[in-house]
Amino acid sequence: MEVRKTSLELWPTQVNFFETPLDWVVNRQLADEAIAAVGWSETHDVPSASKRRVRGILERSDAGQALKAHLFNCARAVLGPWAKYLDPDHCENRALVIAPGGFISTHKDSREGDLTCVHFLTGSGAGQPINSVGNPRFVIEDPSRYFDEGRLPFEPRHGYSVHSRPGLSVFFPSHIPHNQHPRAGSTPHVQVVANFRVTLPDNLEERLFD
């Protein structure tokens, strides 16, 4: 299976994108599993935040295990020579079923891990630039400034928008704030969040930079 990777230096952290083929059957299978698990239908009200999460989605089926193995491979590629410090047993994961009108407030995942991945199972961004406005619009925020601070004309935007598409994974440090704008339309959007633990040696920064 061909997997494309793109890296971007921001603020000055690194954000990595991995893309599987759009027709990888795992994406559709897991999206259907997540939607069935929350019991969503067009006649139901928008489920609460707790009801639209499917915790441990990657351990529930063969499709989940396949995606989990893929995401671990991507995490190792992100870490490069530091991949030996990736905890092979830690992958806190959940599917999020975002109903029409649903959104995700700005937050961090640093309590769940050190390296966060958002893998989109659905989305309309096929053939569009990654950095464009999608439905829903996923945004990685600049952690160096408050969200309500204005910017001057020569300054870049506070956030980096990602156009979701099936098979697109976004990897970034778990301390980076991120959010999702409201979902428009009549069908739910599904994505998987996976958090990985990186157990670095003691005093690593002192040894590298002092």
Residue pairs with C-beta under 8 A, 6 or more apart in sequence:
1 20
1 21
1 24
2 21
3 18
3 19
3 20
3 70
3 74
4 18
4 19
5 16
5 17
5 18
5 19
5 74
5 77
6 16
6 17
6 19
6 130
7 14
7 15
7 16
7 17
8 14
8 15
8 16
8 17
8 160
10 140
10 142
10 160
11 142
11 143
11 144
13 143
13 172
13 173
13 176
14 78
14 172
15 140
15 160
15 170
15 171
15 172
15 176
16 74
16 77
16 78
16 170
16 171
16 172
17 130
17 162
17 168
17 169
17 170
17 171
18 74
18 77
18 168
18 169
18 171
19 165
19 167
19 168
19 169
20 26
20 27
20 70
20 167
20 169
21 167
22 126
22 165
22 166
22 167
24 166
24 167
25 63
26 63
26 66
26 67
26 70
27 67
27 121
27 122
27 166
27 167
28 121
28 166
29 61
29 63
30 57
30 61
30 63
30 64
30 67
30 95
30 121
30 190
30 192
31 121
31 122
31 166
31 190
33 54
33 57
33 60
33 61
33 63
33 64
33 95
34 54
34 57
34 95
34 96
34 97
34 121
34 190
35 97
35 188
35 190
37 54
37 57
37 95
37 97
38 47
38 51
38 52
38 54
38 97
39 47
40 47
40 52
40 97
40 99
40 188
42 186
46 99
46 100
46 101
46 102
47 97
47 99
52 96
52 97
52 98
52 99
52 102
53 94
53 95
53 96
54 60
54 94
54 95
54 96
54 97
55 93
55 94
56 93
56 94
57 64
57 93
57 94
57 95
57 192
58 64
58 65
58 67
58 68
58 71
58 91
58 93
58 192
58 194
59 65
59 68
59 93
67 119
67 192
68 91
68 93
68 194
71 91
71 117
71 119
71 169
71 194
72 86
72 88
72 91
72 196
74 117
74 169
74 171
75 83
75 86
75 115
75 117
75 171
75 196
76 83
76 86
77 83
78 115
78 171
79 85
79 86
79 115
79 198
82 198
82 200
85 198
85 199
85 200
85 201
86 115
86 196
86 197
86 198
87 196
87 197
87 198
87 199
90 113
90 195
90 196
90 197
91 194
91 195
91 196
92 112
92 113
92 194
92 195
93 192
93 193
93 194
93 195
94 192
94 193
95 121
95 190
95 191
95 192
95 193
96 104
96 190
96 191
96 192
96 193
97 188
97 189
97 190
98 104
98 136
98 180
98 183
98 188
98 189
98 190
98 191
99 183
99 188
100 183
100 184
100 185
100 186
100 187
100 188
101 182
101 183
102 136
102 182
102 183
102 188
102 189
103 136
103 179
103 180
103 181
103 182
103 183
104 179
104 180
105 179
106 141
106 147
106 177
106 178
106 179
107 177
107 178
107 179
108 174
108 175
108 176
108 177
108 178
109 116
109 174
109 193
109 195
110 174
110 175
112 174
112 195
113 174
113 195
113 196
113 197
114 173
114 174
114 195
114 196
114 197
114 198
115 171
115 172
115 173
115 174
115 195
115 196
115 197
115 198
116 171
116 172
116 173
116 174
116 176
116 178
116 193
116 194
116 195
116 196
117 169
117 170
117 171
117 192
117 193
117 194
117 195
117 196
118 138
118 169
118 170
118 178
118 191
118 192
118 193
119 167
119 168
119 169
119 170
119 191
119 192
119 193
119 194
120 138
120 164
120 165
120 166
120 167
120 168
120 169
120 189
120 190
120 191
121 166
121 190
121 191
121 192
122 164
122 166
122 188
122 189
122 190
122 191
123 134
123 135
123 163
123 164
123 165
123 166
123 168
123 189
124 134
124 135
124 163
124 164
124 165
125 132
125 134
125 163
125 164
125 165
125 168
126 165
126 166
128 134
128 163
128 165
129 163
130 162
130 163
130 168
131 160
131 161
131 162
131 163
132 161
132 163
133 161
133 163
134 161
134 162
134 163
134 164
134 165
135 164
135 183
135 184
135 185
135 189
136 164
136 180
136 181
136 182
136 183
136 184
136 189
137 161
137 162
137 163
137 180
137 181
138 161
138 162
138 164
138 170
138 178
138 179
138 180
138 181
139 159
139 160
139 161
139 162
139 178
139 179
139 180
139 181
140 159
140 160
140 162
140 170
140 172
140 176
140 177
140 178
141 147
141 158
141 159
141 176
141 177
141 178
141 179
142 158
142 159
143 175
143 176
143 177
145 158
147 158
147 177
149 158
151 157
151 158
162 168
162 170
164 189
164 191
172 178
174 195
183 189
201 207
